[in-house]
Amino acid sequence: MNLQSKILAGDKVKLYVNKRLVFSNVLLSLAVSILLYLLFSHLKGVTGTEEIILIIFLAMFVLRPFFRLLNVMPTIELSREGIGYRGDFEPWDAVFEAKVVRPKVRLFSYGRLMLYTEIKGQPELAWDITAYDSELDLLELEALIKFCIAEFGGKVGNVAPFSEEKQPASF
C-alpha cells in the first residue's frame, strides 16, 4: 500500500530518520577528522595540549551527526488533518508552499525541503526539513505533501464563519 492511499484511508504515515544517510555522514566526517588530525599532527607538529584540543574538537565533529541515530521517534507525521514535524503540527490549510532546495555541492548537505505558511498575506518559512529527517527522498516527500495540500487543504471543517459586527461608538 503506498503512502497516498494510507493517508486517504485515514492512517497516519510516520517517517523516521534516514539512518543510511546519517551513517554515511558519520563515516565521511570521521574520514575528514582523521585527515585533519594527520595533517595537523605530522605537518604542523602540535604540542600535547593542542593535540588534546584538536582531538576533542574532531570527536565533537564526528559525534554530532552520530546522535541523530539515537532519534527513535518519527520526525515527520502525515495525516488527513495535517503534517507534524518534530512534535509541531500544522493543518493542511496553513501550508502555503513546499519546495526542495538542493545544494550546489553535495558533500555534507543533501538538500532541504522548505515548508511555508502564510502570515498576514506574506509567505513565512515554517519548517526547514533536511534530508536526514526523512526516509523518503525529498522530491518524493514534496510530491506527497503537495498531494495532501491539494486533497485536504481546501477543506475547512468545523470552523464557524467569522462575522464582525460593528459596535456603536461610545463617547
C-alpha positions in Angstrom: 0.0 0.0 0.0 1.6 3.3 -1.0 1.7 6.3 1.3 -1.0 8.3 -0.6 -3.6 5.5 -0.2 -2.6 5.1 3.5 -3.3 8.8 4.1 -6.6 8.6 2.2 -7.6 5.6 4.2 -7.2 7.7 7.4 -4.0 6.2 8.6 -1.1 8.3 10.0 2.1 7.9 8.0 5.2 8.2 10.2 8.6 8.9 8.6 11.8 8.3 10.6 15.4 9.5 10.4 17.2 8.4 7.2 19.7 6.1 9.0 21.7 5.2 5.9 22.3 8.9 5.1 23.2 9.7 8.7 25.6 6.7 8.9 27.3 7.8 5.7 27.7 11.3 7.1 29.3 9.9 10.2 31.8 7.9 8.1 32.5 11.0 5.9 33.1 13.2 9.0 35.3 10.5 10.5 37.4 10.4 7.4 37.7 14.2 7.3 38.6 14.2 11.0 41.4 11.6 10.6 42.7 13.6 7.6 42.7 16.8 9.7 44.4 15.1 12.6 47.1 13.6 10.5 47.6 17.0 8.7 47.9 18.9 11.9 49.9 16.4 13.9 52.5 15.5 11.3 52.8 18.6 9.2 52.5 21.3 11.9 53.9 19.4 14.9 51.3 20.2 17.5 52.1 20.0 21.2 50.3 17.8 23.8 47.7 20.5 24.8 47.0 21.4 21.2 46.6 17.8 20.3 44.1 17.2 23.1 42.1 20.2 22.0 42.2 19.0 18.4 41.0 15.5 19.4 38.1 16.9 21.4 37.1 19.2 18.5 37.3 16.3 16.0 35.4 14.0 18.3 32.6 16.5 18.6 32.7 16.9 14.8 32.2 13.1 14.4 29.7 12.6 17.3 27.3 15.4 16.3 25.8 13.5 13.3 26.0 10.2 15.2 23.5 11.5 17.8 20.8 11.7 15.0 20.8 7.9 15.0 19.5 7.9 18.6 16.3 9.5 17.5 13.7 6.8 17.7 10.6 9.0 17.4 9.1 9.7 14.0 10.4 13.1 12.7 7.5 13.6 10.2 3.9 12.5 10.6 1.4 12.9 7.7 -2.3 12.5 8.2 -5.7 13.8 6.9 -5.6 16.6 9.5 -2.1 17.9 8.7 1.6 17.5 9.0 3.7 17.1 12.1 7.4 17.8 12.2 9.4 17.1 15.4 6.2 17.5 17.6 5.0 20.7 15.9 1.7 20.4 14.0 0.3 22.4 11.1 -3.0 21.7 9.3 -3.0 21.4 5.6 -4.9 24.7 5.2 -2.0 26.5 6.8 0.7 25.1 4.5 1.2 27.6 1.7 4.1 26.2 -0.4 6.6 23.3 -0.3 9.8 23.4 -2.4 13.0 21.5 -2.4 16.3 23.3 -2.3 19.3 21.3 -3.5 22.9 22.4 -2.7 25.4 23.1 -5.4 28.0 20.8 -3.7 26.6 17.7 -2.1 29.4 16.9 0.3 27.9 17.4 3.8 24.4 18.6 2.8 21.9 16.7 0.7 19.2 19.3 0.3 16.3 20.8 2.3 12.5 20.9 1.9 11.2 24.3 2.8 7.6 24.4 4.0 6.0 27.9 4.0 2.9 29.2 5.7 1.1 32.4 5.0 1.1 35.1 7.8 -0.7 38.4 7.0 -0.5 37.7 3.3 3.2 37.1 3.3 4.9 33.7 2.9 6.7 32.7 6.1 9.2 29.8 6.4 7.6 27.3 8.9 9.9 24.4 8.7 13.3 23.6 7.1 13.3 19.8 6.7 16.7 18.3 6.0 17.3 15.1 4.0 18.4 13.4 7.2 14.9 13.8 8.7 13.0 11.6 6.2 13.4 8.1 5.0 11.9 9.3 1.7 13.7 11.3 -0.9 13.0 15.0 -0.6 11.4 15.1 -4.1 9.0 12.2 -3.1 8.2 13.9 0.1 7.5 17.2 -1.7 5.2 15.4 -4.1 3.4 13.7 -1.2 3.0 17.0 0.7 1.7 18.7 -2.4 -0.8 15.9 -2.9 -2.0 16.3 0.6 -2.3 20.0 0.3 -4.4 19.6 -2.9 -6.5 16.8 -1.4 -7.1 18.2 2.2 -6.0 21.8 2.1 -9.2 23.4 0.8 -11.5 21.6 3.2 -12.1 23.6 6.4 -14.1 21.5 8.8 -15.9 22.5 11.9 -14.9 26.2 11.6 -17.7 28.7 12.0 -17.6 31.7 9.7 -16.3 34.8 11.4 -18.7 37.7 11.3 -17.6 41.0 12.5 -20.4 43.2 14.0 -19.7 46.9 14.3 -20.4 48.2 17.7 -21.7 51.8 18.0 -19.0 54.2 19.1 -19.4 55.3 22.6 -18.1 58.7 23.7 
